[in-house]
Amino acid sequence: MGTGSPVEFRETLGAGDIGPETILFIDRASRQQAEMPALIQVMGESGRVVILGDSLADLDLVELLRSRPMDHLISEGTPEEVELVVTSQKLLSGDIFGLEKYLAWGAATNEAEVSTYEEKRAALFAVGRAAESVGASRRVATKIESAADELLMNALYDAPAAASGVERRPKAGTIQPTVPLDESGKTALLRYACDGRHFAVSVLDRYGLLDKKRILDSVLRARNAQGRPVEVGQGGAGLGLYFVLSSVTRFIVNIDPGVQTEVICLFDLRERGRDSEGWARSLHIFTAGQ
């Protein structure tokens, strides 16, 4: 209701209860009772489903997320009102880009255009120091810096490589510090900010090629590799994305297809090691014009 949209609450749900432009928030128990294929068919291309109280650790759910309307998962027991409002507002307005939406008003944002390995190294150092300066533990600061590193490699190497049909990253030691990682000359925009509760990092590329299939495939690849170590940068945007998904509190992808992709990672500064699920507690994939 805070977004200006009418809200209906239902104890039971059938295909006749929703229209093609519905934004449906459904919890685990209701999802298991409802006939999801029929609901998905009624909602069509313009409907949206936000799943509450489930986890990426559930492989059946990961497969269900491949369905067109199901682009959002919030697995926390009691979702934060801010996350529900932001998700609803982005779906209703189509204004999907910007990490500011997920932070308290007034949080200062830092940003840097990155194109070379040297610039990436300097930017990552700044991100790590910023995380430590706001009270992040060494463990969390390392996760923030490592996730930012992976996102920059996705933007500066994997995205242009995918556009050209080449999917292999350069080996360590073969990268020249002052030579652009993206041979086309395009840069990646790194942004980061903190509001005291969450530290947010985003990286924007100028390709718009990342999609839900690749994200979910990376989850399944990682589950198949469970028990074996996963290194940052291993396997391009596959296991690398798994590393990010397993490190962050919230994972948001904003896509303008063929134009740009913005990946936003939120880290809960209050989280302790025992609180971590090993998977992002929230997954959101927004696509411009849809």
Buried (B, 14 or more C-beta within 10 A) or exposed (E): EEBEEEEEEEEEBEBEBBEEEBBBBBEBEBBEEBEBEEBBEBBEEEBBBBBBBBBBEBEEBBEBBEBBBBBBBBBBEEBEEBBBBBBBBBBBEEEBBBBBBBBEEEBEBEBBEBBBBBBBBEBBEBBBEBBBEEEBBEEBBBBBBBBBBBBBBBBBBBBBBBBEEEEEBBEEEEBEEEEBBBEEEBBBBBBBBBBEBBBBBBBBBBBBBBBBEBBBBBBBBBEEBEEEEBEBBBBBBBBBBBBBBBBBBBBBBBBBBEEBBBBBBBBBBEBEEEEBBEBBBBBBBBBBEB
